[in-house]
């Protein structure tokens, strides 16, 4: 792209919005200014401001839509010019509309995660666009050659044989080009799938490693709530043990007091009178 084309592209990118505001706002802004500064017929200026805003907004929308259509036509001609000698990775931004939604999403993810792999993916996408455009152009030329052959078959001129021979050579050349481009296209598609698989493998591996690190941190670090619950349970068990200990020793003393008199009675039985 030349410097003038880059400047034109930058202007056309914002031109619909600029055209809309430039055609819509000046006249209502003037009447609104008179509304705030006038001393007589103030309501008329407000009515004129609202009315002019409605009309100029409609006119501005039509103008912005016309500029938008011109931008689309200009970008289509630019893409045809850029793809004449093959699409490069730097020119891929002009051909994003020819990519699928999955490819655009994958390219954005690679730009964030692996820039080197994203460059390789961008170059492969550019080669795919070049191959698809060459294949479409070759098929269109082959259809034209077939139509000319049918028309030449109806001619009765003496030079018909020479014309048919040239057309057959063109058909053979286009068939060879179409075969080579189809082979390149299949190889590019395979390379795209390899890069996408590699990017998905790297992304899943990174996510898996991050998940494993989080699992390891969870295993090593006991949650605060669980630790506090264990401490509270241990403290409750200690309190219950302390409360249970005095009652056990008292019961043992009572049992000892009750059994000692019985033992004395057995050792020293009461004597009968007169013995």
DRENDO-831738 format. One record per residue (C-alpha): x, z, y. Coordinates in pm, 1 decimal, padded with zeros to 6 digits. Layout:
> X, Z, Y
...
END
This chain:
> 00000.0, 00000.0, 00000.0
> 00111.3, -00075.6, 00351.9
> 00098.6, 00163.8, 00643.8
> -00203.2, -00010.5, 00794.6
> -00393.3, 00012.4, 00468.5
> -00322.3, 00384.6, 00441.6
> -00444.5, 00438.0, 00798.8
> -00757.4, 00233.1, 00733.3
> -00825.9, 00428.9, 00414.8
> -00790.2, 00760.7, 00601.6
> -01026.1, 00644.0, 00878.8
> -01283.8, 00505.6, 00637.7
> -01282.8, 00829.6, 00441.1
> -01423.6, 01022.8, 00738.3
> -01592.4, 00736.3, 00922.9
> -01950.1, 00784.3, 00790.2
> -01962.5, 01145.0, 00909.1
> -01797.2, 01063.3, 01241.3
> -02030.6, 00771.1, 01306.6
> -02334.2, 00987.6, 01233.9
> -02231.8, 01261.4, 01478.3
> -02117.2, 01018.0, 01749.6
> -02448.0, 00833.8, 01742.3
> -02672.8, 01136.1, 01697.2
> -02546.2, 01413.5, 01923.9
> -02457.0, 01272.5, 02271.1
> -02807.4, 01194.3, 02401.6
> -02975.1, 01516.1, 02275.3
> -02677.2, 01714.2, 02405.9
> -02727.2, 01562.0, 02752.3
> -03098.1, 01653.7, 02762.7
> -03019.0, 02000.9, 02630.4
> -02762.6, 02048.7, 02907.9
> -03022.5, 01945.0, 03168.2
> -03263.7, 02191.2, 03009.2
> -03026.9, 02482.2, 03078.8
> -02924.3, 02364.4, 03426.6
> -03245.6, 02216.8, 03567.7
> -03477.8, 02418.1, 03790.1
> -03785.1, 02195.7, 03761.6
> -03958.7, 02030.2, 03464.0
> -03755.3, 02233.8, 03217.3
> -03993.2, 02176.7, 02926.2
> -03971.0, 01799.5, 02965.2
> -03597.1, 01808.3, 02902.8
> -03644.6, 02012.5, 02586.3
> -03907.0, 01765.0, 02464.9
> -03673.9, 01474.7, 02542.4
> -03390.6, 01649.7, 02359.8
> -03595.2, 01697.2, 02041.6
> -03739.8, 01344.8, 02054.2
> -03403.2, 01181.8, 02113.2
> -03251.4, 01390.0, 01832.2
> -03506.4, 01256.2, 01585.5
> -03454.0, 00890.8, 01684.2
> -03076.4, 00906.6, 01711.1
> -03052.5, 01091.1, 01376.3
> -03238.1, 00808.0, 01202.6
> -03019.1, 00547.9, 01371.2
> -02707.2, 00749.4, 01287.6
> -02806.7, 00768.9, 00919.7
> -02846.2, 00392.1, 00897.1
> -02511.3, 00337.4, 01070.4
> -02335.4, 00591.9, 00845.6
> -02483.2, 00426.3, 00536.9
> -02362.5, 00084.2, 00657.2
> -02011.6, 00221.8, 00711.7
> -02024.6, 00383.5, 00366.5
> -02113.3, 00050.1, 00206.3
> -01831.2, -00119.8, 00395.2
> -01589.2, 00147.7, 00273.2
> -01695.6, 00088.7, -00087.0
> -01647.2, -00287.3, -00045.0
> -01306.0, -00236.3, 00116.9
> -01192.2, 00001.4, -00158.2
> -01304.4, -00248.6, -00423.9
> -01094.8, -00522.3, -00264.4
> -00802.3, -00279.4, -00238.4
> -00828.7, -00195.5, -00608.5
> -00828.8, -00563.2, -00696.6
> -00516.5, -00612.1, -00488.0
> -00338.9, -00309.7, -00636.6
> -00424.9, -00402.3, -00994.9
> -00303.5, -00761.6, -00958.1
> 00051.6, -00664.7, -01056.9
> -00039.7, -00352.5, -01255.7
> -00158.0, -00004.9, -01160.9
> 00107.3, 00261.2, -01109.0
> 00077.4, 00637.9, -01137.8
> 00088.6, 00676.2, -00758.2
> -00204.8, 00436.1, -00722.1
> -00420.1, 00610.7, -00982.6
> -00611.2, 00806.7, -00715.5
> -00785.6, 00482.0, -00613.8
> -00905.4, 00420.9, -00970.5
> -01049.7, 00763.9, -01052.6
> -01398.4, 00612.8, -01065.0
> -01288.9, 00407.7, -01368.1
> -01191.5, 00720.5, -01561.6
> -01429.3, 00926.3, -01770.3
> -01536.2, 01274.8, -01668.3
> -01334.8, 01426.5, -01954.2
> -01020.8, 01242.5, -01846.5
> -01055.9, 01358.2, -01485.3
> -01111.9, 01717.0, -01599.1
> -00813.8, 01700.8, -01836.2
> -00591.5, 01561.7, -01559.2
> -00687.3, 01845.8, -01325.1
> -00615.2, 02105.0, -01594.4
> -00274.7, 01950.5, -01668.9
> -00185.8, 01952.4, -01299.3
> -00245.1, 02327.3, -01295.3
> -00086.9, 02416.5, -01629.8
> 00184.6, 02159.5, -01706.5
> 00285.8, 01921.5, -01420.9
> 00535.4, 01729.1, -01635.5
> 00274.4, 01655.6, -01899.2
> 00032.0, 01565.3, -01620.5
> 00275.2, 01301.2, -01491.8
> 00297.6, 01145.9, -01837.4
> -00081.5, 01153.8, -01867.6
> -00119.8, 00994.8, -01523.9
> 00119.1, 00711.0, -01611.7
> -00062.6, 00649.1, -01939.3
> -00398.6, 00641.1, -01762.8
> -00261.6, 00389.6, -01512.8
> -00137.6, 00172.0, -01801.0
> -00479.4, 00198.1, -01966.3
> -00655.3, 00082.2, -01649.5
> -00411.5, -00209.1, -01620.8
> -00471.0, -00308.5, -01981.9
> -00849.2, -00286.4, -01950.3
> -00849.5, -00497.1, -01631.5
> -00618.9, -00761.4, -01782.4
> -00835.4, -00770.1, -02093.9
> -01153.3, -00813.8, -01891.2
> -00995.7, -01087.6, -01676.3
> -00864.4, -01268.1, -01986.3
> -01205.2, -01262.3, -02150.2
> -01366.9, -01399.4, -01835.8
> -01109.5, -01681.8, -01817.0
> -01159.7, -01755.6, -02186.5
> -01534.5, -01786.3, -02129.8
> -01470.3, -02030.6, -01843.3
> -01235.4, -02238.8, -02062.0
> -01496.5, -02255.1, -02338.2
> -01755.6, -02370.1, -02086.6
> -01519.6, -02642.2, -01958.3
> -01452.8, -02756.4, -02313.9
> -01823.7, -02799.4, -02373.7
> -01856.6, -02992.0, -02049.3
> -01555.2, -03211.2, -02134.3
> -01707.1, -03298.6, -02471.7
> -01995.2, -03470.2, -02288.0
> -01765.6, -03685.4, -02075.7
> -01704.9, -04050.1, -02160.1
> -01398.6, -04102.8, -01943.3
> -01071.3, -04223.9, -02088.0
> -00887.2, -03908.0, -01976.3
> -01118.9, -03682.2, -02173.0
> -00867.2, -03636.3, -02452.0
> -00597.1, -03520.9, -02211.3
> -00838.7, -03277.5, -02046.6
> -00947.9, -03135.2, -02379.5
> -00584.9, -03096.2, -02487.6
> -00503.9, -02897.0, -02172.0
> -00811.0, -02681.2, -02218.7
> -00719.0, -02611.3, -02580.6
> -00372.2, -02501.9, -02468.7
> -00532.1, -02269.7, -02214.5
> -00759.4, -02130.3, -02484.5
> -00465.7, -02066.8, -02718.3
> -00267.4, -01901.8, -02439.1
> -00560.2, -01677.7, -02344.7
> -00616.0, -01585.6, -02708.8
> -00249.8, -01484.9, -02740.2
> -00265.2, -01280.0, -02420.9
> -00586.8, -01116.2, -02533.7
> -00432.3, -01023.9, -02869.0
> -00123.2, -00871.9, -02705.8
> -00326.7, -00680.4, -02447.5
> -00558.9, -00547.3, -02717.8
> -00258.8, -00420.1, -02913.3
> -00118.2, -00251.2, -02602.2
> -00458.9, -00102.4, -02529.4
> -00480.9, 00053.0, -02875.1
> -00131.5, 00200.3, -02840.7
> -00218.4, 00344.0, -02499.0
> -00537.2, 00497.9, -02636.5
> -00336.6, 00660.8, -02915.7
> -00084.7, 00796.2, -02663.7
> -00365.4, 00937.0, -02451.8
> -00504.3, 01122.0, -02752.3
> -00157.4, 01256.7, -02835.4
> -00110.2, 01388.7, -02481.5
> -00458.7, 01539.9, -02474.1
> -00399.1, 01709.5, -02810.1
> -00064.6, 01842.6, -02689.2
> -00220.6, 01975.3, -02370.3
> -00501.8, 02140.5, -02564.0
> -00250.0, 02290.7, -02805.9
> -00043.4, 02433.4, -02521.5
> -00350.1, 02571.5, -02349.1
> -00486.2, 02733.0, -02667.5
> -00142.4, 02873.9, -02753.4
> -00107.1, 03025.8, -02407.7
> -00455.3, 03176.8, -02429.9
> -00381.2, 03310.7, -02779.0
> -00055.0, 03472.0, -02665.7
> -00232.5, 03632.5, -02372.4
> -00506.4, 03761.1, -02601.7
> -00245.7, 03903.3, -02842.2
> -00069.3, 04080.5, -02556.3
> -00396.1, 04235.1, -02447.8
> -00471.5, 04346.2, -02804.0
> -00127.0, 04503.5, -02828.2
> -00175.5, 04691.6, -02503.9
> -00514.2, 04815.1, -02624.6
> -00360.4, 04940.6, -02949.0
> -00069.8, 05115.5, -02776.9
> -00264.6, 05270.9, -02491.9
> -00544.3, 05506.3, -02595.0
> -00843.4, 05479.8, -02361.7
> -00879.7, 05767.9, -02119.6
> -01236.2, 05838.9, -02226.6
> -01138.9, 05867.1, -02592.6
> -00844.4, 06097.2, -02512.4
> -01059.2, 06325.1, -02297.1
> -01326.8, 06334.5, -02567.9
> -01067.7, 06438.1, -02827.8
> -00928.3, 06710.6, -02601.1
> -01276.7, 06841.1, -02536.2
> -01353.0, 06848.9, -02908.5
> -01026.6, 07032.5, -02985.0
> -01097.5, 07287.6, -02712.1
> -01449.3, 07345.5, -02846.7
> -01314.4, 07401.8, -03198.2
> -01057.1, 07651.4, -03068.9
> -01326.9, 07844.0, -02881.6
> -01545.2, 07854.2, -03190.8
> -01253.7, 07988.9, -03396.3
> -01185.3, 08261.8, -03140.5
> -01551.5, 08361.4, -03133.9
> -01571.5, 08367.4, -03513.2
> -01259.4, 08590.9, -03566.0
> -01384.0, 08935.4, -03427.6
> -01710.5, 08918.9, -03616.6
> -01523.2, 08864.1, -03943.3
> -01289.8, 09166.3, -03895.2
> -01583.3, 09393.5, -03801.4
> -01773.2, 09297.0, -04110.1
> -01470.0, 09374.3, -04321.4
> -01442.7, 09724.1, -04165.3
> -01804.8, 09800.2, -04235.1
> -01765.2, 09700.8, -04595.7
> -01457.2, 09921.1, -04627.3
> -01641.2, 10220.1, -04475.1
> -01926.6, 10183.1, -04713.7
> -01711.6, 10156.7, -05028.4
> -01469.6, 10450.7, -04961.8
> -01733.6, 10731.5, -05006.6
> -01851.0, 10572.6, -05326.4
> -01495.5, 10576.8, -05455.2
> -01456.2, 10948.8, -05361.8
> -01781.0, 11028.7, -05539.6
> -01659.9, 10866.4, -05852.9
> -01326.6, 11045.6, -05843.1
> -01472.4, 11392.1, -05759.7
> -01814.0, 11417.4, -05924.0
> -02031.7, 11711.7, -05811.7
> -02009.2, 12018.6, -06032.3
> -02308.5, 12186.5, -06182.0
> -02386.6, 12540.4, -06084.2
> -02268.3, 12796.5, -06324.9
> -02000.8, 12582.8, -06481.7
END
